[in-house]
């Protein structure tokens, strides 16, 4: 009975991320609650640096400035999504580089013993995310140097796994072609755009002028 009560107060968990039965999250006792209530006023001071660190990590990975308007939430984890084999390889690479990561959460609800009666196919999105998500470091004491180190480690993995290529995009001034050029440049590749501008528009790639070369084929028709 005592063992089951201890299990139930911890979400029915028998091992990390494995829940034998549905339980409660009742790990906060009265003494802890009293201390945290007294310190609750400091919560913004604790969470704002972490949120800012999360924005810096995102900005470093996306190679673009994070939007302050989108960062009003207080994230507890900083997840990224990768393909299944790629996720595991990235995690191993980061571990070898001295960067700790976690998977939140590796076992979706239909695969938990507590919900054995639910067919595994009932939550396909949760199952896919459990295979793809990797949580990067995120806390209030994360420095610019730490963020740069994480970004550099992921960048090294990208270069090793996906070598830089030279891409020629035909119809690159169109809607789809211009977005493809954006993505390839974001991933560090070299891009050349070929278009006769019969349906595409130079405005679609104007922001890429300094980063790509346009071959206008109108004069060759």
DOSE-464414 format. One line per 3 residues: their letters; for each residue x, y, z of N, C-alpha, C. Coordinates in nm, 2 decimals. Atoms other than C-alpha are relative to their C-alpha. Layout:
N
A = X:Y:Z:X:Y:Z:X:Y:Z ~ ...
***
This chain:
221
XXX = 0.08:-0.12:0.00:0.00:0.00:0.00:0.09:0.13:0.00 ~ -0.09:-0.12:0.00:0.28:0.25:0.09:0.07:0.02:-0.13 ~ -0.07:-0.01:0.13:0.46:0.17:-0.23:-0.09:0.06:-0.10
XXX = 0.09:-0.05:0.10:0.15:0.24:-0.44:-0.03:0.14:0.03 ~ 0.03:-0.14:-0.03:0.07:0.56:-0.25:0.12:0.09:-0.05 ~ -0.12:-0.08:0.05:0.43:0.69:-0.32:0.00:0.01:-0.15
XXX = 0.00:0.00:0.15:0.38:0.59:-0.69:-0.11:0.09:-0.04 ~ 0.11:-0.08:0.04:0.04:0.76:-0.71:0.03:0.15:0.01 ~ -0.03:-0.14:-0.02:0.17:1.09:-0.57:0.10:0.05:-0.11
XXX = -0.10:-0.04:0.10:0.43:1.09:-0.85:-0.05:-0.04:-0.14 ~ 0.05:0.03:0.13:0.20:1.04:-1.14:-0.01:-0.15:-0.04 ~ 0.00:0.14:0.03:0.19:0.66:-1.11:0.13:-0.05:-0.07
XXX = -0.12:0.03:0.07:0.55:0.65:-1.23:0.08:-0.11:0.08 ~ -0.08:0.10:-0.06:0.76:0.34:-1.17:0.15:0.01:-0.05 ~ -0.13:-0.03:0.05:1.06:0.45:-1.37:-0.01:0.14:-0.08
XXX = 0.00:-0.13:0.06:1.16:0.78:-1.54:-0.08:-0.01:-0.14 ~ 0.08:-0.01:0.11:0.89:0.85:-1.80:-0.09:-0.12:-0.03 ~ 0.09:0.12:0.01:0.71:0.52:-1.74:-0.10:0.00:0.11
XXX = 0.11:-0.01:-0.10:0.37:0.53:-1.56:-0.08:-0.13:-0.01 ~ 0.07:0.12:-0.01:0.22:0.21:-1.44:-0.15:0.02:0.01 ~ 0.14:-0.04:-0.01:-0.11:0.38:-1.36:-0.02:0.15:0.01
XXX = 0.02:-0.14:0.00:-0.27:0.72:-1.37:0.00:0.05:0.15 ~ -0.01:-0.05:-0.14:-0.18:0.92:-1.06:0.00:0.16:0.00 ~ 0.00:-0.14:-0.01:-0.14:1.28:-0.94:0.15:0.05:0.01
XXX = -0.13:-0.06:-0.02:0.15:1.52:-0.93:0.00:0.07:0.13 ~ 0.01:-0.05:-0.13:0.16:1.57:-0.56:0.13:0.00:0.08 ~ -0.13:0.01:-0.06:0.53:1.60:-0.49:0.03:0.13:0.08
XXX = -0.02:-0.12:-0.07:0.49:1.95:-0.34:-0.06:0.00:0.14 ~ 0.06:0.01:-0.14:0.45:1.92:0.04:-0.03:0.14:0.05 ~ 0.04:-0.13:-0.06:0.32:2.20:0.27:0.12:0.09:0.03
XXX = -0.11:-0.08:-0.03:0.66:2.31:0.37:0.06:0.07:-0.12 ~ -0.05:-0.05:0.13:0.78:2.35:0.01:-0.09:0.11:-0.05 ~ 0.10:-0.09:0.05:0.46:2.53:-0.08:0.01:0.13:0.08
XXX = -0.01:-0.12:-0.08:0.51:2.78:0.21:0.12:0.08:-0.04 ~ -0.13:-0.07:0.04:0.87:2.86:0.10:-0.02:0.06:-0.14 ~ 0.02:-0.05:0.13:0.77:2.90:-0.26:-0.10:0.11:-0.01
XXX = 0.10:-0.11:0.00:0.47:3.12:-0.18:0.07:0.13:0.05 ~ -0.07:-0.12:-0.05:0.70:3.36:0.01:0.10:0.05:-0.11 ~ -0.09:-0.05:0.11:0.94:3.37:-0.29:-0.06:0.02:-0.13
XXX = 0.07:-0.01:0.12:0.67:3.39:-0.55:0.02:0.13:-0.07 ~ -0.02:-0.13:0.06:0.73:3.76:-0.61:0.13:0.01:-0.08 ~ -0.12:-0.01:0.07:1.07:3.68:-0.74:-0.01:-0.08:-0.13
XXX = 0.02:0.09:0.12:0.93:3.45:-1.02:0.04:0.07:-0.13 ~ -0.04:-0.07:0.13:0.96:3.72:-1.30:0.15:0.01:-0.01 ~ -0.15:-0.01:0.01:1.33:3.77:-1.21:0.07:-0.13:-0.03
XXX = -0.06:0.13:0.03:1.39:3.40:-1.23:-0.03:-0.04:-0.15 ~ 0.04:0.05:0.13:1.20:3.33:-1.55:0.03:0.09:-0.12 ~ -0.04:-0.09:0.11:1.28:3.64:-1.76:0.13:-0.03:-0.06
XXX = -0.13:0.03:0.06:1.65:3.55:-1.81:-0.01:-0.13:-0.08 ~ 0.01:0.13:0.07:1.55:3.19:-1.90:-0.08:0.02:-0.13 ~ 0.07:-0.03:0.13:1.30:3.32:-2.16:0.09:0.07:-0.10
XXX = -0.09:-0.07:0.09:1.56:3.55:-2.30:0.10:-0.09:-0.05 ~ -0.10:0.10:0.04:1.81:3.27:-2.31:-0.07:-0.09:-0.11 ~ 0.07:0.08:0.10:1.55:3.06:-2.50:-0.01:0.08:-0.14
XXX = 0.00:-0.08:0.12:1.51:3.35:-2.75:0.14:0.00:-0.07 ~ -0.14:-0.01:0.06:1.89:3.37:-2.80:0.03:-0.13:-0.06 ~ -0.03:0.13:0.06:1.91:2.99:-2.86:-0.07:-0.01:-0.13
XXX = 0.08:0.01:0.12:1.63:3.01:-3.11:0.05:0.09:-0.11 ~ -0.06:-0.09:0.10:1.78:3.31:-3.28:0.13:-0.05:-0.06 ~ -0.13:0.06:0.05:2.12:3.14:-3.30:-0.02:-0.11:-0.10
XXX = 0.03:0.12:0.09:1.97:2.83:-3.46:-0.06:0.04:-0.13 ~ 0.08:-0.04:0.12:1.74:3.01:-3.70:0.08:0.11:-0.08 ~ -0.08:-0.11:0.06:2.01:3.28:-3.79:-0.09:0.12:-0.03
XXX = 0.08:-0.12:0.01:1.75:3.55:-3.74:-0.03:0.05:0.14 ~ 0.03:-0.06:-0.12:1.65:3.79:-3.47:-0.14:-0.05:0.05 ~ 0.13:0.04:-0.06:1.38:3.66:-3.23:-0.09:0.11:0.02
XXX = 0.10:-0.10:-0.02:1.06:3.85:-3.20:-0.04:0.01:0.15 ~ 0.04:-0.01:-0.14:1.00:3.99:-2.85:-0.14:-0.02:0.03 ~ 0.14:0.02:-0.02:0.63:3.98:-2.90:-0.04:-0.14:0.01
XXX = 0.03:0.14:0.00:0.64:3.61:-2.95:0.06:-0.07:0.13 ~ -0.07:0.06:-0.11:0.85:3.55:-2.63:-0.05:0.04:0.14 ~ 0.06:-0.04:-0.13:0.61:3.66:-2.36:-0.02:-0.12:0.09
XXX = 0.03:0.12:-0.08:0.56:3.30:-2.24:0.13:-0.03:0.08 ~ -0.12:0.04:-0.08:0.80:3.14:-1.99:0.02:-0.15:-0.02 ~ -0.02:0.14:0.03:0.92:2.82:-2.14:0.08:-0.07:0.10
XXX = -0.08:0.08:-0.09:1.05:2.54:-1.92:0.11:-0.08:-0.07 ~ -0.09:0.07:0.08:1.22:2.36:-2.20:0.02:0.07:-0.14 ~ -0.03:-0.06:0.13:1.37:2.45:-2.54:0.01:-0.11:-0.10
XXX = -0.01:0.12:0.09:1.28:2.17:-2.78:0.02:0.04:-0.15 ~ -0.01:-0.01:0.14:1.38:2.13:-3.14:-0.05:-0.13:-0.06 ~ 0.05:0.12:0.06:1.25:1.88:-3.39:0.09:-0.05:-0.11
XXX = -0.09:0.06:0.10:1.46:1.64:-3.60:-0.06:-0.13:-0.05 ~ 0.04:0.13:0.05:1.40:1.33:-3.81:0.05:-0.10:0.10 ~ -0.03:0.10:-0.10:1.42:1.01:-3.60:0.15:-0.03:0.02
XXX = -0.14:0.03:-0.01:1.77:0.89:-3.68:0.09:0.12:0.02 ~ -0.07:-0.13:-0.01:1.89:1.25:-3.71:0.00:0.05:0.15 ~ 0.01:-0.05:-0.14:1.76:1.33:-3.36:0.10:-0.08:0.09
XXX = -0.09:0.08:-0.08:1.95:1.04:-3.20:0.15:0.03:-0.03 ~ -0.14:-0.03:0.03:2.27:1.13:-3.39:0.04:0.14:0.05 ~ -0.03:-0.14:-0.06:2.24:1.50:-3.29:0.02:-0.01:0.15
XXX = -0.01:0.01:-0.14:2.19:1.40:-2.93:0.14:-0.05:0.04 ~ -0.13:0.06:-0.02:2.50:1.18:-2.94:0.11:0.10:-0.03 ~ -0.10:-0.10:0.04:2.70:1.46:-3.11:0.01:0.11:0.11
XXX = 0.00:-0.10:-0.10:2.60:1.72:-2.85:0.05:-0.05:0.13 ~ -0.06:0.06:-0.12:2.68:1.48:-2.57:0.15:0.00:0.00 ~ -0.15:0.01:0.02:3.03:1.43:-2.71:0.06:0.14:0.00
XXX = -0.05:-0.14:0.00:3.06:1.81:-2.73:-0.02:0.07:0.13 ~ 0.02:-0.05:-0.14:2.97:1.85:-2.36:-0.13:0.08:0.02 ~ 0.13:-0.07:-0.01:2.61:1.98:-2.42:-0.10:-0.10:0.04
XXX = 0.11:0.10:-0.05:2.34:1.80:-2.21:-0.13:0.03:-0.07 ~ 0.14:-0.01:0.06:2.00:1.74:-2.37:-0.09:-0.10:0.06 ~ 0.10:0.09:-0.04:1.68:1.56:-2.28:-0.10:-0.02:-0.10
XXX = 0.11:0.02:0.09:1.38:1.42:-2.46:-0.13:0.01:0.09 ~ 0.13:-0.03:-0.07:1.05:1.56:-2.33:-0.12:-0.02:-0.10 ~ -0.02:0.12:-0.09:0.89:1.31:-2.34:0.01:-0.12:-0.10
XXX = -0.02:0.11:0.10:1.00:0.98:-2.50:-0.11:-0.10:-0.01 ~ 0.10:0.10:0.00:0.70:0.77:-2.42:-0.14:0.07:0.00 ~ 0.13:-0.06:0.01:0.36:0.90:-2.55:-0.11:-0.08:0.08
XXX = 0.10:0.06:-0.09:0.04:0.83:-2.35:-0.05:-0.14:-0.05 ~ 0.05:0.13:0.04:-0.09:0.54:-2.57:0.10:-0.12:0.03 ~ -0.10:0.10:-0.03:0.24:0.36:-2.50:0.03:-0.02:0.14
XXX = -0.02:0.01:-0.14:0.23:0.40:-2.13:-0.09:-0.12:0.06 ~ 0.07:0.11:-0.06:0.13:0.09:-1.92:-0.14:0.05:0.06 ~ 0.13:-0.05:-0.06:-0.14:0.31:-1.75:-0.11:0.01:-0.10
XXX = 0.10:-0.02:0.10:-0.32:0.35:-2.08:0.01:-0.11:-0.10 ~ -0.02:0.11:0.09:-0.26:0.01:-2.23:-0.12:-0.03:-0.09 ~ 0.12:0.03:0.08:-0.62:0.00:-2.35:-0.02:0.09:-0.12
XXX = 0.01:-0.09:0.11:-0.56:0.28:-2.60:0.08:-0.05:-0.11 ~ -0.08:0.05:0.12:-0.46:0.18:-2.95:0.11:0.10:-0.03 ~ -0.11:-0.09:0.02:-0.12:0.31:-3.04:-0.02:0.10:-0.11
XXX = 0.03:-0.09:0.11:-0.25:0.47:-3.36:-0.09:0.11:0.03 ~ 0.09:-0.11:-0.03:-0.49:0.69:-3.17:0.06:0.13:0.02 ~ -0.07:-0.13:-0.02:-0.23:0.96:-3.11:0.13:0.00:-0.09
XXX = -0.11:0.01:0.09:-0.01:0.95:-3.42:0.10:0.13:0.01 ~ -0.08:-0.12:-0.01:0.11:1.31:-3.37:0.09:0.00:0.12 ~ -0.08:0.01:-0.13:0.22:1.25:-3.01:0.11:-0.10:-0.02
XXX = -0.10:0.11:0.02:0.40:0.93:-3.12:0.12:0.05:-0.09 ~ -0.10:-0.06:0.09:0.58:1.12:-3.40:0.09:0.10:0.07 ~ -0.08:-0.10:-0.08:0.69:1.41:-3.17:0.09:-0.07:0.10
XXX = -0.09:0.07:-0.10:0.82:1.16:-2.91:0.12:-0.05:-0.07 ~ -0.11:0.05:0.07:1.05:1.03:-3.18:0.09:0.11:-0.05 ~ -0.07:-0.11:0.06:1.16:1.37:-3.30:0.06:0.11:0.09
XXX = -0.03:-0.12:-0.08:1.18:1.62:-3.02:0.13:-0.02:0.09 ~ -0.12:-0.01:-0.09:1.51:1.71:-2.84:0.00:0.13:0.07 ~ 0.00:-0.12:-0.08:1.53:1.96:-2.56:0.14:0.05:0.03
XXX = -0.13:-0.06:-0.01:1.83:2.19:-2.56:0.01:0.07:0.14 ~ -0.01:-0.06:-0.13:1.97:2.36:-2.25:-0.08:0.13:0.01 ~ 0.08:-0.12:-0.02:1.75:2.64:-2.11:-0.01:0.02:0.15
XXX = 0.01:-0.04:-0.14:1.79:2.81:-1.77:0.04:0.14:0.02 ~ -0.02:-0.14:-0.02:1.82:3.15:-1.62:0.15:0.05:0.00 ~ -0.14:-0.04:-0.01:2.20:3.14:-1.59:0.08:-0.03:-0.13
XXX = -0.06:0.02:0.13:2.26:3.06:-1.96:0.07:0.12:-0.05 ~ -0.08:-0.12:0.04:2.53:3.30:-2.08:0.00:0.01:-0.15 ~ -0.02:-0.01:0.14:2.60:3.43:-2.43:0.10:-0.10:-0.05
XXX = -0.10:0.10:0.04:2.90:3.20:-2.44:-0.06:-0.14:0.00 ~ 0.07:0.13:0.00:2.68:2.90:-2.35:-0.08:-0.01:-0.12 ~ 0.09:0.00:0.12:2.43:2.99:-2.63:0.09:-0.02:-0.12
XXX = -0.09:0.01:0.12:2.72:3.03:-2.88:0.05:-0.14:-0.01 ~ -0.06:0.13:0.00:2.86:2.70:-2.77:-0.10:-0.11:-0.05 ~ 0.10:0.09:0.04:2.53:2.52:-2.82:-0.03:0.01:-0.15
XXX = 0.02:-0.03:0.14:2.47:2.69:-3.16:0.12:-0.06:-0.08 ~ -0.12:0.04:0.07:2.83:2.61:-3.27:0.00:-0.15:-0.01 ~ 0.00:0.15:0.01:2.79:2.24:-3.18:-0.10:-0.05:-0.09
XXX = 0.10:0.04:0.09:2.47:2.21:-3.37:0.04:0.04:-0.14 ~ -0.05:-0.04:0.13:2.62:2.40:-3.66:0.11:-0.10:-0.06 ~ -0.10:0.09:0.04:2.91:2.16:-3.67:-0.06:-0.13:-0.04
XXX = 0.07:0.12:0.04:2.67:1.87:-3.68:-0.07:0.01:-0.13 ~ 0.07:-0.03:0.12:2.48:2.03:-3.96:0.10:-0.01:-0.12 ~ -0.10:0.00:0.11:2.80:2.08:-4.17:0.05:-0.15:-0.02
XXX = -0.05:0.14:0.01:2.91:1.72:-4.10:-0.10:-0.09:-0.07 ~ 0.11:0.09:0.05:2.57:1.56:-4.18:-0.05:0.05:-0.13 ~ 0.05:-0.05:0.12:2.46:1.79:-4.45:0.10:0.10:-0.06
XXX = -0.11:-0.08:0.05:2.76:1.92:-4.65:-0.06:0.12:-0.09 ~ 0.04:-0.11:0.08:2.73:2.26:-4.82:0.00:-0.03:-0.14 ~ 0.02:0.03:0.14:2.60:2.24:-5.17:-0.02:0.13:-0.08
XXX = 0.03:-0.11:0.09:2.57:2.47:-5.47:-0.13:-0.04:-0.08 ~ 0.13:0.04:0.06:2.21:2.48:-5.59:-0.04:0.10:-0.10 ~ 0.05:-0.08:0.10:2.06:2.61:-5.91:-0.15:-0.02:0.00
XXX = 0.15:0.01:-0.01:1.68:2.69:-5.87:-0.06:0.06:-0.12 ~ 0.07:-0.05:0.12:1.49:2.72:-6.20:-0.14:0.05:0.05 ~ 0.13:-0.06:-0.05:1.19:2.94:-6.15:0.01:0.05:0.14
XXX = -0.02:-0.04:-0.13:1.35:3.07:-5.84:-0.06:0.13:0.05 ~ 0.06:-0.13:-0.04:1.18:3.41:-5.85:-0.15:-0.02:0.02 ~ 0.14:0.03:-0.03:0.84:3.24:-5.81:-0.03:-0.02:0.14
XXX = 0.04:0.01:-0.14:0.65:3.18:-5.49:0.07:-0.12:0.06 ~ -0.06:0.11:-0.06:0.78:2.83:-5.43:0.15:0.01:-0.01 ~ -0.15:-0.01:0.02:1.13:2.89:-5.58:0.06:0.09:0.10
XXX = -0.06:-0.10:-0.09:1.19:3.20:-5.37:0.01:-0.06:0.15 ~ 0.00:0.06:-0.13:1.09:3.01:-5.05:0.11:-0.11:0.01 ~ -0.10:0.11:0.00:1.32:2.72:-5.14:0.14:0.07:0.01
XXX = -0.12:-0.07:-0.01:1.60:2.97:-5.19:0.03:0.05:0.14 ~ -0.01:-0.04:-0.14:1.53:3.12:-4.85:0.05:-0.11:0.09 ~ -0.04:0.11:-0.08:1.56:2.78:-4.69:0.14:-0.05:-0.02
XXX = -0.13:0.05:0.03:1.87:2.67:-4.87:0.11:0.10:0.05 ~ -0.10:-0.10:-0.05:2.05:3.00:-4.78:0.00:-0.01:0.15 ~ 0.01:0.01:-0.15:1.93:2.96:-4.42:0.09:-0.11:0.05
XXX = -0.08:0.12:-0.04:2.10:2.62:-4.41:0.14:0.01:-0.04 ~ -0.14:-0.03:0.03:2.42:2.77:-4.54:0.05:-0.05:-0.13 ~ -0.03:0.04:0.13:2.41:2.66:-4.90:0.02:0.12:-0.09
XXX = -0.02:-0.11:0.10:2.51:2.86:-5.21:-0.11:-0.02:-0.10 ~ 0.12:0.00:0.08:2.22:2.95:-5.43:0.01:0.09:-0.12 ~ 0.01:-0.07:0.12:2.18:3.06:-5.79:-0.14:-0.01:-0.06
XXX = 0.14:0.00:0.05:1.84:3.16:-5.93:-0.01:0.02:-0.15 ~ 0.02:-0.01:0.14:1.74:3.10:-6.29:-0.15:0.03:-0.03 ~ 0.15:-0.03:0.02:1.41:3.27:-6.41:-0.01:0.10:-0.11
XXX = 0.02:-0.09:0.10:1.27:3.44:-6.71:-0.11:0.11:0.04 ~ 0.09:-0.10:-0.06:1.03:3.64:-6.49:-0.13:0.01:-0.07 ~ 0.13:-0.01:0.07:0.73:3.55:-6.70:-0.12:-0.02:0.10
XXX = 0.10:0.01:-0.10:0.53:3.45:-6.39:0.06:0.03:0.14 ~ -0.07:-0.04:-0.13:0.79:3.51:-6.11:0.02:0.15:0.01 ~ -0.02:-0.14:-0.02:0.87:3.85:-5.97:0.13:0.02:0.07
XXX = -0.12:-0.04:-0.07:1.20:4.01:-5.88:-0.02:0.04:0.14 ~ 0.02:-0.05:-0.13:1.04:4.14:-5.57:0.00:-0.12:0.10 ~ 0.00:0.12:-0.08:1.02:3.78:-5.44:0.14:-0.03:0.06
XXX = -0.14:0.03:-0.05:1.40:3.76:-5.41:0.08:0.12:0.02 ~ -0.08:-0.12:-0.03:1.49:4.12:-5.36:0.08:0.00:0.12 ~ -0.07:0.01:-0.13:1.58:4.05:-5.00:0.12:-0.09:-0.01
XXX = -0.11:0.09:0.01:1.83:3.79:-5.13:0.11:0.05:-0.09 ~ -0.09:-0.06:0.11:2.01:4.02:-5.37:0.15:-0.01:0.04 ~ -0.14:0.01:-0.04:2.33:4.02:-5.17:0.05:-0.14:0.03
XXX = -0.04:0.14:-0.04:2.33:3.65:-5.10:-0.01:-0.10:-0.11 ~ 0.02:0.10:0.11:2.24:3.49:-5.43:0.02:0.07:-0.14 ~ -0.02:-0.05:0.14:2.29:3.54:-5.81:-0.12:-0.03:-0.08
XXX = 0.11:0.02:0.09:2.00:3.59:-6.05:0.04:-0.01:-0.15 ~ -0.02:0.02:0.14:2.03:3.46:-6.41:-0.13:0.03:-0.07 ~ 0.12:-0.04:0.07:1.76:3.65:-6.61:0.01:-0.05:-0.14
XXX = 0.00:0.06:0.14:1.68:3.44:-6.92:-0.09:0.07:-0.10 ~ 0.10:-0.07:0.10:1.44:3.69:-7.08:0.07:0.03:-0.13 ~ -0.07:-0.04:0.12:1.71:3.80:-7.32:0.04:-0.11:-0.09
XX = -0.04:0.11:0.09:1.77:3.45:-7.45:-0.12:-0.07:-0.07 ~ 0.12:0.06:0.06:1.41:3.38:-7.56:0.00:0.03:-0.15
***
